[in-house]
Amino acid sequence: MIMRLCALMFLAALALPLETAAQTTRQETNAALFEQLRKVHDLSAAEMQKLQAIFAGSSVMGQGNPAITRHPMTPAQCAARLPGGVAGYDNRRNARICGDRYMAPLYDPRTQRPEDATACIDMFEFPNIPCTYPVVWTKAVEAAQTCAAIGKRLCDAHEWEGACAGALEPPDYPFGRGSVAAMRSVHNTKYAPSKSWAYGPQFRTGICAQNSEKSSTCNGGGYRSCGSNTYPTGAFPDCKSTLGVYDQHGNAAEHMNLPMAPDQMASRGSTKLGVTEMKGSWFIWDKYRAHPDWCRWRAPYWHGSRVMSPSSHENYHLGFRCCKTLD
């Protein structure tokens, strides 16, 4: 009788739709991720509860669909290729300034010291743990909520750009232009003559996490067909800016806040925020460059919405990183 029951349960499991099987595995990988976050970033029980609630509200948010994702490198292989191992990414001076591990102060080295920073940015894509796969399938609103849950915030576009270019410059949003396209045009025209990448003045292959493969089944971008074939964060130690921020080219593209008015700037304490801005490139860029990805370039209004809209965009190569305002 027991054997028959077990056989029936096994057959029932085989009959489960793909969504249910993948969901169970996603929940398991997310549980391991939560434990990493708790230990590495010393999160409180209340912070963990908020994080888990955000992930539980999504049917896809995590490190990719485990049923089809094929990562080109393991976390162990990542750690082995780093000159100082994962421990080499622990910067005590930055941690003292920023109040958390794996964050970099945002400042202008031409006139300031790291201690002069009024904000910090995550060194790596969320979960901001070296040699860990980035979280993707995240809506902009979920990214903002996740950052807030752990005492941080979504970055404004100029902060991400300054982290990449190696100098935080004053906000340059041409407010009052009437449209995202007009604001983007003014900004991109201003910075095009001095465009650069985190690692230098020219685009290069082989430097960043950009040589992975897109799933052969990935045509429309759906969760069932597109693997998040990312590398572990920090696996390419030369893919960093002079401010010490990694993976701003390759791996996951990233949600940022593009304020349309001064009272929508996260760096000034806004919680209503502006519109979505997708930063950086993603994991196949060495093979296929779909658009520019230099540091201060602002993208067209792809899948655009307000950041806090419940229908903001999500996909298999779109993640985020957080910033933090310093007291």
Secondary structure, DSSP 4 states (H G I P E B T S, - for coil): -HHHHHHHHHHHHHTS-HHHHHHHHHHHHHHHHHHHHHHHTT--HHHHHHHHHHHHT-SS-BSS-TTT---SS-HHHHHHHSTTTGGGG--HHHHHHHSSTTEEEE--TTT--GGG-SEEEESSSTT--TTSPPPBS--HHHHHHHHHHTT-EEPBHHHHHHHHHTSPPPP---TTSSSHHHHHHHHHHHHGGG--BTTBSS--SSSSB------TT-SS--TTT----PPPTT--TTSB-TT--B-SSBS-EEEEEE-SSGGG-GGGT-SS--EEEEES--TTTTT---S---TT-----TT--BTT-TT----TTEEE-EEEE--
